[in-house]
Amino acid sequence: MQKWIITGVAVTFVLLVIFAVCAYIFPDFRVATRDIAIILLAFTGLIAVVLTVTILFAVLYTVNKIRSVTNNTVIPQVQALQGKVDKILENVSSVSDSARTSVATVTTTTGYASEKVVAPIIKLSGLAAGVRAGASFLARRGAPRRER
């Protein structure tokens, strides 16, 4: 690789020396060289414009193809997926409505059980405790007191 670089630099140097010598010796050489340089620059500019236009058309073609693929493939799949998601959301909504109804039923049942079942048991327990306390009081009434 280094050998090629050195060779390229040497060839460029030799060409520059030849150009300088010819420009010094032949005055018309400068005019001819100037005209050739202008023609080469114009030709290079023309090639650059043609390549730029070609690249522009290639980019436009690619964008058009991507848009058509998107319209024909991706958008229908997204719409199908959106339909499936909408169905799932409807199912979730009906399940959550059922859960709300179940919670309301459980709350009502708990309140009913509390009022109709537990309240009488609490009253009966209170009555039994009162009877026990009364019986205990009556049983100790005639007994001698113990000292502490």
C-alpha positions in Angstrom: 0.0 0.0 0.0 2.8 2.4 0.9 4.6 1.6 -2.3 1.5 2.7 -4.4 1.3 6.0 -2.4 4.9 6.8 -3.0 4.5 5.9 -6.7 1.5 8.2 -7.0 3.2 11.1 -5.3 6.3 10.6 -7.5 4.2 10.6 -10.7 2.3 13.7 -9.7 5.5 15.5 -8.9 7.0 14.5 -12.3 3.9 15.7 -14.1 4.0 19.0 -12.2 7.6 19.5 -13.2 6.9 18.7 -16.8 3.9 21.1 -16.8 6.0 23.9 -15.2 8.8 23.5 -17.8 6.4 23.4 -20.7 4.6 26.5 -19.4 7.9 28.3 -19.2 9.2 27.3 -22.5 6.0 27.5 -24.6 3.8 30.5 -23.9 0.9 29.1 -26.0 1.0 26.0 -23.8 -0.5 28.0 -21.0 -3.4 29.2 -23.1 -4.1 25.6 -24.4 -3.8 24.2 -20.9 -6.3 26.9 -19.6 -8.8 25.9 -22.3 -8.4 22.2 -21.6 -8.9 22.9 -17.8 -12.1 24.8 -18.5 -13.4 22.0 -20.7 -12.5 19.4 -18.1 -14.2 21.4 -15.3 -17.3 21.9 -17.4 -17.4 18.2 -18.3 -17.0 17.3 -14.6 -19.8 19.7 -13.6 -22.0 18.1 -16.3 -21.3 14.7 -14.9 -22.1 15.9 -11.4 -25.4 17.4 -12.5 -26.4 14.2 -14.3 -25.4 12.0 -11.3 -27.4 14.4 -8.9 -30.5 14.1 -11.1 -30.1 10.4 -11.3 -29.8 10.1 -7.5 -32.9 12.4 -7.1 -35.0 10.1 -9.4 -33.7 7.0 -7.5 -34.7 8.6 -4.2 -38.1 9.6 -5.5 -38.7 6.1 -6.9 -37.7 4.5 -3.6 -40.0 6.8 -1.6 -42.9 6.0 -4.0 -42.2 2.2 -3.6 -42.1 2.5 0.2 -45.3 4.5 0.2 -47.1 1.9 -2.0 -45.8 -1.0 0.2 -47.0 0.9 3.3 -50.5 1.5 1.8 -50.8 -2.1 0.6 -49.3 -4.0 3.5 -48.8 -2.1 6.7 -52.0 0.0 6.8 -54.4 -3.0 6.3 -52.5 -4.9 9.0 -52.8 -2.0 11.4 -56.5 -1.6 10.7 -57.0 -5.4 11.3 -55.1 -5.1 14.6 -57.2 -2.1 15.6 -60.3 -4.1 15.0 -59.0 -6.9 17.2 -58.0 -4.4 20.0 -61.5 -2.9 19.9 -63.1 -6.3 20.4 -60.7 -7.0 23.3 -61.6 -3.7 24.9 -65.3 -4.5 24.5 -64.7 -7.8 26.3 -62.8 -6.2 29.0 -65.5 -3.6 29.5 -68.2 -6.3 29.8 -66.0 -8.2 32.3 -65.4 -5.1 34.4 -69.2 -4.4 34.4 -69.7 -8.0 35.6 -67.1 -7.4 38.3 -68.9 -4.2 39.4 -72.2 -6.0 39.6 -70.6 -8.9 41.6 -69.0 -6.4 44.0 -72.4 -4.6 44.5 -74.1 -8.0 45.2 -71.4 -9.0 47.7 -71.7 -5.6 49.5 -75.5 -6.0 49.7 -75.2 -9.6 50.9 -72.7 -8.6 53.5 -74.9 -5.8 54.8 -77.9 -8.1 54.9 -75.9 -10.8 56.8 -74.7 -8.2 59.2 -78.1 -6.8 59.9 -80.1 -10.0 59.9 -77.7 -12.7 61.2 -74.9 -11.1 63.1 -77.0 -8.4 65.0 -79.3 -11.0 66.7 -76.2 -13.2 67.6 -74.6 -10.1 69.2 -77.7 -9.3 71.1 -78.0 -13.0 72.2 -74.4 -13.0 73.3 -74.9 -9.7 75.2 -78.0 -11.3 76.9 -76.0 -14.4 77.8 -73.2 -12.3 79.3 -75.7 -10.4 81.3 -77.4 -13.6 82.6 -74.0 -15.0 83.5 -73.0 -11.8 85.3 -76.3 -11.8 87.1 -76.0 -15.5 88.1 -72.4 -14.9 89.2 -73.5 -11.9 91.3 -76.4 -13.9 92.9 -74.0 -16.8 93.6 -71.5 -14.6 95.4 -74.1 -12.7 97.4 -74.3 -15.0 100.3 -70.7 -16.2 100.3 -68.1 -14.7 102.7 -65.7 -12.1 101.2 -62.2 -13.0 100.6 -59.4 -10.7 101.5 -56.9 -9.7 99.1 
